Amino acid sequence: MEKQTTFFASLMIMLAIVFGAFGAHALKDVLTSSQLQSFEVGVRYQGFLSMGVLVLSLNSERFAFPIKGILLSMLIGMFLFCFSIYGLVLGRLLISPNAFSFLGPVTPIGGTISIISWCVFLFRLIKYGQQ
């Protein structure tokens, strides 16, 4: 089992729950519907991707190929994707309309890293299978 990955995936699941509650209660009256929808996309993907990483890390010994690097890539992609969305939305709310605008390109980079890491996992699973 990949202990650090399991820990970080669990932490990200817990934070997704906290951010979801924060968005649903504290932000619903201060964000536009578009901003709230963006925030919710970040929360949803953080939950999905973190749960996937958690399941894989808890079963890492079942794969006939090393999975630690793939799991790390999955977490990095999820972090870049979701937290850039949070930064964009909350920066506009708390600082200025253009605050953290540099994060705009980070979102698709994080999404791409997530997609590629899942593709690599699937490719290796097909090629090497399970033990």
C-alpha positions, 0 to 999 in steps of 0.5 A: 500500500502506498501510505503517503498517497493514501494519506493525501488522497484521504486528505483531499476527500476530506477537503472536498467535503469541507469545500463543498459545504463551504460553497453550499452554505457560505458562498452561495449568497456571495458568488454569482451562479457562474462562479458558484458553478465553477467552484462546484466543478472543482469540488466535484472533480476533487472528490472523484479524482481523490476517491480514484487515487484512494482506491488505487493506492489501497490496492497498489500491491495488486498491480503487476507494474509500479503505480506510485508515480502514476498516483503522484501524477494523478494527485498533482493533476487534481491539485492543479485543476481543482485548486486553480479553480478555487483560486480563480473564484475566491480571488475574484471574490476576496481581492479583485476581478483579476486576482489570480488570473495567472491561474487560468492556464493552470486549470487545463494543465492540471486537467491534462495531467489528470487525463494523461495519468489515467491513460497511462494507468489504463495502458499499463493495466492492459499491458501488464495486468494484475498480479 
